[in-house]
Amino acid sequence: MRPPIRRLLVLADDPEWHTRRLVAAARERGAETIVCALADCRFTIGPDDVSANMIPGLPPGVLPDAAFVRTVAAGSFEQVTFRLAILHALEACGVPVVNPPRAIERCVDKGMTSFLLHRAGLPTPPTCVTESAETADRWRNEVGGDDVVLKPLFGSQGRGLRRLRRGDLLPPPSEVAGVYYLQRFVGREAAWHDIRVFVVGGRPVAAMRRHGRSWITNVARGGRCEAVPAAGRFGDLAVAAAAAVGAGYAGIDLIEDAAGGVQVLEINSMPAWKGLQSVTADTDIAAVLIDHLLARAEAASCR
């Protein structure tokens, strides 16, 4: 008997390089792919089931066998809430979603990520998240030290990062959307690098060291990629970090501290991997992601 043809949903706002790689990997495995943006999905609640017309491009009453979340576009609080509600609804209808909305919510909020990492006993820099400038300044003086990093609570690709040395004033609340997220700076001057580990299904599949032109090492900001082994202490820590937030796949950012230890900086639940793929010749990352998605679809069909 021929195996069933799986219908996979890729939620992406733009058919860019990553989306095209996912679609190609799915096609090679005999799976059908529907690509649409979360903003184009909807609820139609009435006499018919709520899922009857949820996804554009699917027949009425038909849902995908699994869904992959490539991007959740920025928008108003109401728009983002609704887009996450679509993911929650898919899960409620029995569709495996990678990453699940709960994991996305935990990773988008850097404060919750830091909380969960600490709660899981994983090494991460001392952190303060507060709406009070007075509390933030007291933490800097008592815990943060001479060099701290101020990050947007919601942000990616190194945008909006600032280093504050002792004596530097905090920006006004209007410049940080009313929330101060501060971490003690970890790193060494003129040796600007960190490690990105890509975890899929509880396994480190690829890793790189990112060398920055400054202390901000993101590839989108000009960081240079160098392959490093995914196994070992980097991979073990990254797998534990992904598990702490419930992510089926994630890009885990690690940094080596002055004492030779490794700390978890951030977790990206919708990571890009073009830079990592450029130094990972022996692994097709999109294929690994699609294999994971198909495995989730197969497991769901057996319940």
Secondary structure, 3 states (H helix, E strand, C coil): CCCCCCEEEEECCCCCHHHHHHHHHHHHCCCEEEEECHHHCCCCCCCCCCCCCCCCCCCCCCCCCEEEECCCCCCCHHHHHHHHHHHHHHHHCCCCEECCHHHHHHHHCHHHHHHHHHHCCCCCCCEEEECCHHHHHHHHHHHHCCEEEEECCCCCCCCCCEEEECCCCCCCHHHCCCCEEEEECCCCCCCCEEEEEEEECCEEEEEEEEECCCCCCCHHHCCEEEECCCCCHHHHHHHHHHHHHCCCEEEEEEEECCCCCEEEEEEECCCCCHHHHHCCCCCCHHHHHHHHHHHHHHHHHCC
